[in-house]
């Protein structure tokens, strides 16, 4: 049984007040200023020796496409070029949005002048990137399961095909030009993340922590790997990272596993589970953010509070930090930008794990009464702007050099999946299934 993402929000003061009212006697309170330690304490700070470090990023470069979750199979996108001044170009509805039972779990992908999305009812849309016109849409759920309230998965595109992983346990290949179904393979369980495609293979992770490799042309199963089964997890999953013949798989148990892409043979594994967390939610070890493979290193973060770097070939842990998060880190040059569980964006050294700066984000829509927690997603780096978006329907831009606030823009609804960048456009998918493009 999955635990909703909203459970990861901080505890509210209201619960503490309720317990006080229920058990306390009418006594005169002690003098002094009260500090809400559970909601105001900072868990991360810049390292003293790095505060004055000057961050130098690689120059932004254009990327015409964003074909897979995390951009490309290795999820390392570095610094993307967009115009200096971007404005809203268009928006269009792409199906069913979120409600009490359904969620949108997959970000859009873009290739060949089209944007592909999956809505909360597992319907896939192809949209013209320039005009916003819908080219085709296809319902993937079998009729017998269409009204069962199953959570969706996500889509990726490669070689003129769209590959969809679904919450009803099917992996489906569609023709990117027409939406026509090419093949459909039924697996052992539902999937809550998009596939990763590389080298003629489709890699997917099921909810019961099994990784499958399928032939991209036929859908035939090539191999599978089983991780430790976890009875509770966060909503959503991370897609595998693939590079240099290695598949790095994030499991909800906190296991990080490296497999040979060719045959599924285990190369190494490690656990990002932390022993320092005491409450039920923070103890969940789920690696929900996508791992990154970058220049022979693997970067991964778990919800329970460990971020680490590994040697891709040997699995040797190069460094680790007590940083927890559910979003995919972003790597650019020698720096990693990460969104933490405590609604903070931090700049971290790729080489050592040292922290250069930390920028807190708003945690509540009503900060005075600490109500309506904000869940943030991101970041992405585009032309010297770190972009994050929140469940309250606002996107922020921060300086990657200092964390300084640059600006904000209002969205038509909350944002639960990270934006993407393709062909100079920043593309958002809101919770009401509206696709919004800035260029």
C-alpha positions as CSV (number, residue, x, y, z in Angstrom):
1,X,0.0,0.0,0.0
2,X,1.5,3.3,-1.0
3,X,1.7,6.3,1.2
4,X,0.7,9.6,-0.5
5,X,3.4,12.1,-1.2
6,X,1.6,14.6,1.0
7,X,2.6,12.6,4.0
8,X,6.1,13.8,3.5
9,X,5.1,17.3,4.5
10,X,6.3,18.7,7.8
11,X,4.3,18.1,11.0
12,X,2.0,21.0,11.7
13,X,1.8,22.9,15.0
14,X,-1.9,22.0,15.3
15,X,-1.1,18.4,16.3
16,X,1.1,19.6,19.2
17,X,-1.6,22.1,20.3
18,X,-4.2,19.3,20.4
19,X,-2.0,17.2,22.6
20,X,-1.3,20.1,25.0
21,X,-5.0,20.9,25.4
22,X,-5.8,17.3,26.1
23,X,-3.2,16.5,28.8
24,X,-2.1,19.8,30.4
25,X,-3.3,21.4,33.6
26,X,-4.1,25.0,34.0
27,X,-0.6,26.2,35.0
28,X,1.2,29.5,34.5
29,X,3.6,29.0,31.6
30,X,7.3,29.6,32.1
31,X,8.6,33.0,30.9
32,X,10.5,33.3,27.7
33,X,10.2,33.2,23.9
34,X,8.6,30.0,22.4
35,X,10.4,28.6,19.3
36,X,8.6,25.9,17.2
37,X,11.7,23.7,16.8
38,X,9.9,21.1,14.6
39,X,9.0,23.5,11.9
40,X,11.7,26.2,12.0
41,X,14.9,24.2,12.5
42,X,17.3,24.1,9.5
43,X,18.8,20.7,8.8
44,X,21.4,21.9,6.2
45,X,23.8,24.7,6.1
46,X,26.6,25.8,3.8
47,X,30.1,24.6,4.8
48,X,32.0,27.4,6.4
49,X,35.1,26.9,4.2
50,X,32.9,27.0,1.0
51,X,30.8,30.0,1.7
52,X,33.0,32.3,-0.4
53,X,33.6,29.9,-3.2
54,X,32.9,31.3,-6.7
55,X,30.7,28.8,-8.6
56,X,31.7,28.5,-12.3
57,X,29.2,26.7,-14.5
58,X,29.7,25.4,-18.1
59,X,28.2,27.7,-20.7
60,X,24.6,26.8,-21.5
61,X,24.1,24.7,-24.6
62,X,21.0,24.1,-26.7
63,X,19.1,20.8,-26.5
64,X,16.5,20.4,-29.3
65,X,14.8,17.5,-27.5
66,X,13.9,16.1,-24.1
67,X,13.0,12.6,-25.1
68,X,13.3,10.6,-21.9
69,X,12.7,11.1,-18.1
70,X,15.5,13.3,-16.9
71,X,16.3,14.4,-20.4
72,X,18.5,11.5,-21.6
73,X,19.0,8.0,-20.3
74,X,21.9,9.1,-18.0
75,X,19.8,12.0,-16.6
76,X,22.8,14.4,-16.8
77,X,21.6,17.5,-18.6
78,X,24.1,20.1,-17.3
79,X,23.3,23.7,-18.4
80,X,20.6,24.2,-21.0
81,X,20.2,27.2,-23.2
82,X,16.9,29.2,-23.4
83,X,16.4,32.8,-24.4
84,X,17.2,35.5,-21.9
85,X,13.6,36.7,-21.8
86,X,10.9,34.1,-22.1
87,X,7.1,34.6,-22.0
88,X,4.1,32.3,-22.1
89,X,3.6,31.1,-25.7
90,X,0.6,28.8,-25.3
91,X,-1.3,26.3,-23.1
92,X,-3.6,23.5,-23.8
93,X,-5.5,20.8,-21.9
94,X,-4.1,17.3,-22.1
95,X,-6.7,15.0,-20.5
96,X,-7.7,14.3,-16.9
97,X,-6.0,16.0,-14.0
98,X,-5.5,15.0,-10.4
99,X,-8.2,14.3,-7.8
100,X,-8.5,12.5,-4.5
101,X,-7.6,9.1,-6.1
102,X,-5.6,9.9,-9.3
103,X,-2.3,11.6,-9.8
104,X,-0.1,12.7,-12.6
105,X,3.3,11.0,-12.0
106,X,5.2,11.5,-15.2
107,X,6.7,14.6,-16.7
108,X,6.3,15.4,-20.4
109,X,8.9,14.4,-22.9
110,X,9.6,16.1,-26.2
111,X,11.1,15.0,-29.5
112,X,10.5,15.5,-33.3
113,X,8.7,18.8,-32.7
114,X,6.1,17.1,-30.5
115,X,5.4,17.0,-26.7
116,X,4.1,13.7,-25.3
117,X,2.3,13.5,-22.0
118,X,0.3,10.9,-19.9
119,X,-2.6,12.1,-17.9
120,X,-3.9,10.7,-14.6
121,X,-6.1,8.1,-16.4
122,X,-3.2,6.7,-18.5
123,X,-4.2,8.5,-21.7
124,X,-1.3,9.6,-23.9
125,X,-1.3,12.8,-25.8
126,X,0.9,14.1,-28.7
127,X,1.0,17.9,-28.9
128,X,2.6,20.1,-31.5
129,X,5.4,22.0,-29.8
130,X,5.1,25.2,-31.7
131,X,1.3,25.6,-31.8
132,X,-0.1,23.6,-28.9
133,X,-2.4,21.7,-31.2
134,X,-3.3,18.1,-30.2
135,X,-2.1,15.7,-32.9
136,X,-3.4,12.5,-31.4
137,X,-4.4,10.9,-28.1
138,X,-4.8,7.3,-27.1
139,X,-6.4,5.6,-24.2
140,X,-4.1,2.9,-22.9
141,X,-6.1,1.4,-20.0
142,X,-8.1,-1.8,-20.8
143,X,-11.8,-1.2,-20.6
144,X,-12.2,-3.5,-17.7
145,X,-9.7,-1.4,-15.7
146,X,-10.4,2.0,-17.0
147,X,-12.5,3.1,-14.0
148,X,-10.6,1.3,-11.3
149,X,-8.8,4.5,-10.1
150,X,-5.3,3.0,-10.9
151,X,-2.4,5.4,-10.8
152,X,-0.7,6.3,-14.0
153,X,3.0,5.8,-14.9
154,X,4.8,7.8,-17.6
155,X,6.1,8.0,-21.1
156,X,9.4,8.2,-23.0
157,X,10.2,8.5,-26.7
158,X,13.0,7.0,-28.8
159,X,13.4,6.2,-32.5
160,X,10.0,7.3,-33.6
161,X,8.2,5.4,-30.9
162,X,6.5,6.4,-27.6
163,X,7.0,3.9,-24.8
164,X,4.5,4.0,-21.9
165,X,4.7,2.3,-18.5
166,X,1.3,2.1,-16.8
167,X,-0.3,1.6,-13.4
168,X,-2.1,-1.5,-14.6
169,X,1.1,-3.4,-15.3
170,X,1.3,-3.0,-19.1
171,X,4.3,-1.6,-21.1
172,X,3.1,-0.3,-24.5
173,X,4.9,0.9,-27.6
174,X,3.1,3.4,-29.8
175,X,4.0,4.9,-33.2
176,X,5.0,8.5,-32.4
177,X,3.5,9.9,-35.6
178,X,0.1,8.3,-35.3
179,X,-0.4,6.9,-31.8
180,X,-1.0,3.4,-33.3
181,X,-0.2,0.6,-30.8
182,X,2.8,-1.5,-31.9
183,X,3.2,-3.9,-29.0
184,X,1.9,-4.5,-25.5
185,X,3.7,-6.5,-22.8
186,X,2.0,-7.4,-19.4
187,X,4.4,-7.5,-16.4
188,X,4.0,-8.7,-12.8
189,X,2.9,-5.4,-11.3
190,X,2.0,-1.7,-11.8
191,X,4.6,0.9,-12.7
192,X,4.6,4.5,-11.4
193,X,7.5,5.9,-13.4
194,X,8.3,6.3,-17.1
195,X,10.6,3.7,-18.8
196,X,14.2,4.4,-19.8
197,X,15.2,3.3,-23.3
198,X,18.8,2.7,-24.5
199,X,20.6,0.4,-26.9
200,X,17.4,-1.3,-28.1
201,X,16.2,-2.1,-24.6
202,X,13.3,-0.7,-22.5
203,X,14.0,-0.6,-18.8
204,X,11.1,-0.4,-16.3
205,X,10.6,-0.8,-12.5
206,X,7.4,-2.3,-11.0
207,X,5.9,-1.3,-7.7
208,X,7.1,-4.6,-6.1
209,X,10.7,-3.6,-6.9
210,X,11.4,-5.7,-9.9
211,X,13.4,-4.3,-12.9
212,X,12.5,-5.6,-16.4
213,X,14.5,-5.2,-19.6
214,X,12.3,-5.6,-22.7
215,X,13.3,-5.7,-26.4
216,X,12.4,-2.2,-27.8
217,X,11.3,-3.7,-31.1
218,X,9.1,-6.5,-30.0
219,X,8.4,-6.1,-26.3
220,X,9.9,-9.5,-25.5
221,X,11.2,-9.8,-22.0
222,X,15.0,-10.1,-22.0
223,X,15.9,-10.3,-18.3
224,X,14.6,-9.2,-14.9
225,X,16.0,-8.4,-11.4
226,X,14.3,-8.5,-8.1
227,X,15.1,-6.1,-5.2
228,X,13.9,-6.2,-1.7
229,X,10.1,-5.9,-1.4
230,X,8.9,-2.8,0.5
231,X,5.4,-2.8,2.1
232,X,5.2,1.0,2.2
233,X,6.6,3.7,-0.1
234,X,6.1,7.2,-1.4
235,X,3.8,8.0,-4.3
236,X,5.8,7.8,-7.6
237,X,9.1,6.2,-8.5
238,X,12.4,7.1,-10.2
239,X,13.3,5.8,-13.6
240,X,16.5,3.9,-14.1
241,X,19.7,5.6,-15.3
242,X,21.5,4.0,-18.2
243,X,25.0,4.7,-19.5
244,X,28.2,2.9,-20.5
245,X,26.4,-0.5,-20.6
246,X,25.2,-0.1,-16.9
247,X,21.7,0.3,-15.6
248,X,21.4,2.0,-12.2
249,X,18.1,1.1,-10.5
250,X,16.5,3.0,-7.6
251,X,14.2,0.9,-5.4
252,X,11.7,2.0,-2.8
253,X,13.6,-0.1,-0.2
254,X,16.5,2.3,-0.5
255,X,18.6,-0.1,-2.5
256,X,20.6,1.3,-5.3
257,X,21.6,-1.4,-7.8
258,X,23.9,-1.4,-10.8
259,X,23.2,-4.1,-13.4
260,X,24.7,-5.0,-16.8
261,X,22.4,-3.6,-19.4
262,X,23.1,-6.6,-21.7
263,X,22.1,-9.4,-19.3
264,X,21.0,-8.0,-15.9
265,X,24.0,-9.3,-14.1
266,X,24.6,-7.6,-10.8
267,X,27.7,-5.3,-10.7
268,X,27.2,-3.8,-7.3
269,X,24.6,-2.6,-4.8
270,X,24.3,-0.3,-1.8
271,X,21.6,1.0,0.5
272,X,20.7,4.6,1.0
273,X,18.5,3.8,4.0
274,X,19.3,5.9,7.1
275,X,19.2,4.8,10.7
276,X,18.8,8.3,12.0
277,X,15.1,8.8,11.3
278,X,12.6,7.9,14.0
279,X,9.1,8.7,12.7
280,X,7.3,6.5,10.2
281,X,7.3,8.8,7.2
282,X,10.9,10.0,7.4
283,X,12.1,6.5,7.9
284,X,10.9,5.5,4.4
285,X,14.0,4.9,2.4
286,X,12.5,5.2,-1.0
287,X,14.9,6.5,-3.7
288,X,12.1,8.4,-5.6
289,X,14.4,10.8,-7.5
290,X,16.1,9.5,-10.6
291,X,19.8,8.7,-10.1
292,X,22.3,10.4,-12.3
293,X,25.2,8.8,-14.2
294,X,27.8,11.5,-15.1
295,X,31.4,11.0,-16.2
296,X,31.9,7.7,-14.4
297,X,30.0,8.6,-11.3
298,X,26.6,7.9,-9.9
299,X,24.7,10.5,-7.8
300,X,21.6,9.4,-5.9
301,X,19.5,10.6,-3.0
302,X,17.0,8.9,-0.7
303,X,14.0,10.2,1.1
304,X,15.3,8.9,4.5
305,X,18.3,11.3,4.4
306,X,21.3,10.1,2.5
307,X,22.8,11.6,-0.7
308,X,25.9,9.8,-2.1
309,X,28.3,9.6,-5.0
310,X,29.6,6.3,-6.3
311,X,32.1,5.0,-8.8
312,X,30.0,3.6,-11.6
313,X,32.2,0.5,-12.3
314,X,33.0,-0.6,-8.7
315,X,30.2,0.9,-6.6
316,X,32.8,2.5,-4.2
317,X,31.1,5.2,-2.2
318,X,33.1,8.3,-2.9
319,X,31.2,10.6,-0.5
320,X,27.9,10.9,1.4
321,X,26.0,13.7,3.0
322,X,23.0,13.7,5.4
323,X,20.7,15.2,2.8
324,X,17.2,13.7,2.1
325,X,15.0,14.4,-0.9
326,X,12.4,12.9,-3.2
327,X,13.3,14.9,-6.3
328,X,16.0,14.2,-8.8
329,X,19.3,16.1,-8.3
330,X,20.5,18.2,-11.2
331,X,24.2,18.1,-12.2
332,X,26.1,20.8,-14.1
333,X,29.8,20.8,-14.4
334,X,31.4,20.3,-10.9
335,X,28.1,21.1,-9.1
336,X,24.9,19.4,-8.0
337,X,21.7,21.3,-7.3
338,X,19.3,19.5,-5.1
339,X,15.8,20.1,-3.5
340,X,15.7,18.7,0.0
341,X,12.9,17.3,2.1
342,X,13.0,20.5,4.2
343,X,12.0,22.7,1.2
344,X,15.6,23.9,0.6
345,X,17.6,24.2,-2.6
346,X,21.3,23.5,-2.1
347,X,24.4,23.7,-4.3
348,X,26.7,20.7,-3.6
349,X,30.2,19.8,-4.8
350,X,30.2,16.9,-7.2
351,X,33.7,16.0,-6.1
352,X,33.4,16.1,-2.3
353,X,29.7,16.6,-1.3
354,X,30.5,20.0,0.3
355,X,27.7,22.5,0.5
356,X,28.2,25.9,-1.1
357,X,24.9,27.6,-0.4
358,X,21.4,26.7,0.9
359,X,18.2,28.6,-0.1
360,X,15.0,27.9,1.9
361,X,11.7,27.9,0.0
362,X,8.2,28.8,1.3
363,X,6.9,25.8,3.2
364,X,3.3,26.9,3.7
365,X,0.8,28.8,1.6
366,X,-0.3,30.4,4.9
367,X,3.0,30.8,6.8
368,X,1.5,32.7,9.8
369,X,-0.7,29.8,10.7
370,X,1.5,27.2,9.1
371,X,-1.3,25.7,7.0
372,X,-1.5,24.2,3.5
373,X,2.1,22.8,3.1
374,X,3.8,23.5,-0.2
375,X,5.4,20.5,-2.0
376,X,8.1,21.6,-4.5
377,X,9.5,19.9,-7.5
378,X,12.7,20.4,-9.5
379,X,15.2,21.9,-10.0
380,X,16.2,22.3,-13.6
381,X,19.0,24.6,-14.8
382,X,18.4,26.8,-17.8
383,X,20.5,29.8,-18.8
384,X,21.7,30.8,-15.3
385,X,18.3,30.1,-13.7
386,X,17.4,27.3,-11.4
387,X,13.7,26.7,-11.8
388,X,11.5,25.0,-9.2
389,X,7.7,24.8,-9.1
390,X,5.3,24.1,-6.3
391,X,1.9,22.6,-5.4
392,X,0.6,26.1,-4.8
393,X,0.8,26.9,-8.4
394,X,3.9,29.1,-8.4
395,X,7.3,28.6,-10.2
396,X,10.4,30.3,-8.8
397,X,13.7,31.1,-10.5
398,X,16.9,31.2,-8.4
399,X,20.5,32.1,-9.1
400,X,22.6,28.9,-9.3
401,X,25.6,31.0,-8.1
402,X,24.1,32.1,-4.8
403,X,20.6,30.8,-4.4
404,X,19.3,34.4,-4.7
405,X,15.6,34.8,-5.7
406,X,15.3,36.0,-9.3
407,X,11.6,35.9,-10.0
408,X,8.4,33.9,-10.0
409,X,5.5,33.2,-12.3
410,X,2.0,31.9,-11.5
411,X,0.7,28.7,-13.0
412,X,-2.9,27.8,-13.7
413,X,-2.8,25.1,-11.0
414,X,-0.3,23.3,-8.8
415,X,2.8,21.6,-10.3
416,X,3.7,18.1,-9.1
417,X,6.1,17.0,-11.8
418,X,9.3,18.8,-12.8
419,X,9.3,21.0,-15.9
420,X,11.4,20.1,-18.9
421,X,13.3,22.2,-21.5
422,X,13.4,21.5,-25.3
423,X,14.2,23.7,-28.3
424,X,14.5,26.8,-26.2
425,X,11.2,26.2,-24.5
426,X,10.4,25.6,-20.8
427,X,7.5,23.2,-20.5
428,X,5.3,22.7,-17.5
429,X,2.5,20.2,-16.9
430,X,0.1,21.3,-14.2
431,X,-2.1,19.2,-11.8
432,X,-5.2,20.0,-13.8
433,X,-3.5,18.4,-16.9
434,X,-2.7,21.7,-18.6
435,X,0.4,21.9,-20.7
436,X,2.1,25.3,-20.4
437,X,5.0,26.4,-22.7
438,X,7.2,29.4,-22.2
439,X,9.6,30.5,-24.9
